[in-house]
Amino acid sequence: IVLPQAIKLALPAWSNEAVSMIKYTAVVFLIAVPDLMGKAKILGGRYFNYIELYAIAAVIYILLVYIATWLVRTIERKLYTPGLEMEAERH
């Protein structure tokens, strides 16, 4: 009985974690995990056009974060129940 209400209240925190994980993958390539930024660095070294490749990687990251945020916002709207907001959100 409590689980649907708990999911509605926990969803914003979970969405922040999902978006943060997308952003943090850009930093993870420094630890030798070849992700999008790692591939941009490798290709930039091969073709000597770092600016263009990093700009493309940045646009891809922005699109990923935008899509994840939009998806979570859509889920939040579908699960919204009036009167079930957190106390800090009330005006």
Residue pairs with C-beta under 8 A, 6 or more apart in sequence:
4 79
5 81
5 84
7 79
8 76
8 79
8 80
8 81
8 84
9 84
9 86
11 72
11 75
11 76
11 79
12 72
12 76
14 72
15 68
15 69
15 72
15 73
15 76
18 68
18 72
19 65
19 68
19 69
19 72
22 61
22 64
22 65
22 68
23 61
23 65
25 33
25 35
25 36
25 37
26 35
26 36
26 37
26 57
26 61
28 35
29 35
29 36
29 37
29 38
29 41
34 42
36 57
36 60
36 61
37 54
37 57
39 57
40 50
40 53
40 54
40 56
40 57
41 50
43 53
44 50
44 53
44 54
47 53
